[in-house]
Structures are given as C-alpha cells and as structure tokens.
C-alpha cells in the first residue's frame, strides 16, 4: 500500500509541477509582450508608460472604481490614506468572520 501511495503522490506532484510551470511561463510571456508593446508605443509616438497607464485608467475607471486611481498614481508619489491600515484590518476581520460562518455551517 505504501508503494501505491508513493506513486500516487509522485503523479499528483508531477501534475502540479507541470501546471505551475505552464502558469509561470504564460505569465512571463504576457509580461514580456506588454513590455514590448509599451516600448514600441513609446518609440513610435513618444508616449511614455505613465501616459499609457493613465489612458488605461481612464478606460477602466468607470468599470473598476478605485483601480483608475491606483493606475494614475502608479510609479508616482502616491501615499495611502491615513486610515488605510484601519480599513485593511476591518476587511481582514470581515473575511475571517465570513470564513468562520462558512465553516460552522
């Protein structure tokens, strides 16, 4: 029985490893492609990455709310609001309460 368990564990490990490698490869390819597109736009028109992200923020702003603020301030001097830690802690606490409610049912 130990041999069968070992073989099964190895197969699951290999499947997870191949899946993880595919995800990493795809992520790197996507990041590289985006970098190339931004570089080509900058070389062709003189528009820098900041302007590209500001345009993306304008397009996505109405759909995703505060994402446009984050994109606009990306690479800038953005400082989070004073009560950022309190809001983050409140969100974590709410998530923990939700998990506890789901587990207790």
C-alpha positions as CSV (number, residue, x, y, z in Angstrom):
1,X,0.0,0.0,0.0
2,X,2.9,2.4,0.7
3,X,4.2,1.9,-2.9
4,X,0.8,2.8,-4.4
5,X,0.6,5.8,-2.1
6,X,4.1,6.9,-3.1
7,X,3.3,6.5,-6.8
8,X,0.1,8.5,-6.5
9,X,1.8,11.3,-4.6
10,X,4.5,11.4,-7.3
11,X,1.9,11.6,-10.0
12,X,0.0,14.4,-8.3
13,X,3.3,16.2,-7.6
14,X,4.3,16.0,-11.3
15,X,0.9,17.2,-12.4
16,X,1.0,20.2,-10.1
17,X,4.6,21.0,-11.1
18,X,3.8,20.9,-14.8
19,X,0.7,23.1,-14.2
20,X,2.8,25.6,-12.2
21,X,5.5,25.8,-14.8
22,X,2.9,26.4,-17.5
23,X,1.4,29.2,-15.4
24,X,4.8,30.8,-14.8
25,X,5.7,30.5,-18.5
26,X,2.5,32.2,-19.6
27,X,2.8,34.9,-17.0
28,X,6.3,35.7,-18.1
29,X,5.3,35.7,-21.8
30,X,2.4,38.0,-21.1
31,X,4.6,40.5,-19.1
32,X,7.2,40.4,-21.8
33,X,4.6,41.1,-24.5
34,X,3.2,44.0,-22.6
35,X,6.6,45.5,-22.0
36,X,7.4,45.2,-25.8
37,X,4.1,46.9,-26.7
38,X,4.7,49.7,-24.3
39,X,8.2,50.2,-25.5
40,X,7.1,50.2,-29.2
41,X,4.4,52.7,-28.4
42,X,7.0,54.9,-26.7
43,X,9.4,54.6,-29.5
44,X,6.8,55.2,-32.3
45,X,5.0,58.1,-30.7
46,X,7.0,59.4,-27.8
47,X,4.2,58.4,-25.3
48,X,5.7,57.0,-22.1
49,X,4.5,54.2,-19.9
50,X,2.9,56.7,-17.5
51,X,0.6,58.1,-20.3
52,X,-0.3,54.6,-21.4
53,X,-1.3,53.6,-17.8
54,X,-3.3,56.9,-17.4
55,X,-5.2,56.1,-20.6
56,X,-5.9,52.6,-19.3
57,X,-7.0,54.1,-16.0
58,X,-9.4,56.3,-17.9
59,X,-10.9,53.4,-19.8
60,X,-11.1,51.1,-16.8
61,X,-12.0,53.8,-14.3
62,X,-15.7,53.6,-14.7
63,X,-15.8,49.8,-14.6
64,X,-13.5,49.2,-11.6
65,X,-13.7,52.3,-9.4
66,X,-10.5,52.9,-7.5
67,X,-8.4,50.9,-9.9
68,X,-8.1,54.1,-12.0
69,X,-6.7,56.0,-9.0
70,X,-4.1,53.2,-8.4
71,X,-3.1,53.2,-12.1
72,X,-2.9,57.0,-12.2
73,X,-0.6,57.0,-9.2
74,X,1.5,54.1,-10.4
75,X,5.1,55.0,-10.2
76,X,4.3,58.4,-8.7
77,X,4.4,59.8,-5.2
78,X,1.1,58.2,-4.1
79,X,0.7,57.8,-0.4
80,X,-2.2,55.7,1.0
81,X,-4.8,57.5,3.1
82,X,-4.2,57.8,6.9
83,X,-6.9,55.3,7.8
84,X,-5.6,52.7,5.3
85,X,-4.4,50.3,8.0
86,X,-7.7,50.5,9.8
87,X,-9.7,49.8,6.6
88,X,-7.4,46.9,5.7
89,X,-7.8,45.4,9.2
90,X,-11.5,45.7,9.0
91,X,-11.6,43.9,5.7
92,X,-9.4,41.1,7.1
93,X,-11.7,40.8,10.1
94,X,-14.8,40.6,7.9
95,X,-13.1,37.9,5.8
96,X,-12.2,35.9,8.9
97,X,-15.8,36.2,10.2
98,X,-17.1,35.0,6.9
99,X,-14.8,32.0,6.8
100,X,-15.9,31.2,10.4
101,X,-19.5,31.4,9.4
102,X,-19.0,29.1,6.4
103,X,-17.0,26.6,8.5
104,X,-19.6,26.5,11.3
105,X,-22.4,25.6,8.9
